[in-house]
Structures are given as C-alpha cells and as structure tokens.
Amino acid sequence: MSEESFDLATAEKRRTLWIVLLLNLGLAVGFGVTGIAADSSALIANGLDNASDGLVYIISLLALSRSQAWKRGAALTSGVLLLLFAAGVLFDAGRRYFSGSEPLGPTMIGMAIVAALVNGVCLWLLKRLREPDVNMRAATTFSLNDFVSNGGIILAGVIVLWTGQNWPDLVVGVAVAAIAVKGGLEILHDARSDADTEDTDQ
C-alpha cells in the first residue's frame, strides 16, 4: 500500500471511529437515564457497555497511527475492559435479584429500538472499512455485541409487560454480560493470533 493510500485509509478509519464514538457516548447517556428511570438491569448493563465501548474507541483512535504492536496492545486492553464490564453487570444483576426491582417494559422496548437503529448504523460504518486491522475488528465486535443485546432487551421488555415480573430483565442483564465475555475472549484471541502471524512472517 502506498503512503498516500495508507493516509487515506487511516483518515477514513479515524472519521468512522469518531462517529461511532459519539454515537456510543450518546447511547450510554440514554441507557443510563432510562435504565435508572425504568429500574432496569438490562438497560443499565447496556449503558455501561456503551460507556466502555466509548473508552475503547478512544483507545482505538490513539492506536490508528501507531505500530502494529501498539494496536495489539489497544485491542488487548479492549478485551480486558469487556471482561471487567461483564463482572460489573453480573454484580448489578445479583444485587437486583436479592433486593428486588420493578422494570418498566415500555421504556425498555423504546430505548432498545432506538439503540438497535444506532448500532446498526455503527456496524454499517465499520463494515465499510477496507483492510481492518485487529483494533478495528475489535470495534466491530463491540457494535455487533450491542446490536444483539438490543434485541434481547426488546424481548425482555415484552415479557416484562406480559408477566409483570422482573426476571426477564435480569436474564437479559446476565446475557449481556455473557455476550461481553464472549466478545472479550474473541478480541484477546484475535490479538494473540495477530501477534503469532507477525512472528511467523518475520
């Protein structure tokens, strides 16, 4: 790849990451506000997820013009943050299980629909990038995880409306944590494989 093509590709990645970063920070605020208002573990879990995603996108932006080793380090950091986020969500779900909660189904459904549309845009933007490195693949994993989680919240909101119970909300909160664990492990594996490939090429 020529230097000019490399610069253009880097600029495209930087622009995409900025857009995705701002969208995720907006979702984090939206999920946080509605999660507290609706007493919903699932919404709060997704808000924390988007906040952690935003932090990872900042790391990804810093990694764009760095070496491949630096990018792998950023990806590894992203994977570890996802695992830490999962632990926090599991703690919150356990707390709500023992202390009780009264989630609001309509609020859960409405916020999840908005988030699914936003995450769909993020996925589309990231999938358009040419020759994504390990760091950009990590960003795509985050958006895909978020999109899947949004579908779970919509389903949980419907069941909460139907049954009047809080367990669907807690189940989705735990499921979001499980998805985060899966995504974090995949990112760590991808970063490790990238390092092995570079060592082999040398």
Buried (B, 14 or more C-beta within 10 A) or exposed (E): EEEEEEEEBEEBBBEBBEBBBEBBBBBBEBBBEBBEEBBBBBBBBBBBBBBBBBBBBBBBBEBBEEEBEBBBBBBBBBBEBBBEBBEBBBEBBBEBBEEEBEBBBEBBBBBBBBBBEBBBEBBEBBEEBEEBBBBBBBBBBBBBBBBBBBEBBBBBBBBBBEEEEBBBBBBBBBBBBEBBBBBBEBBBEBBBEBBEEEEEEE
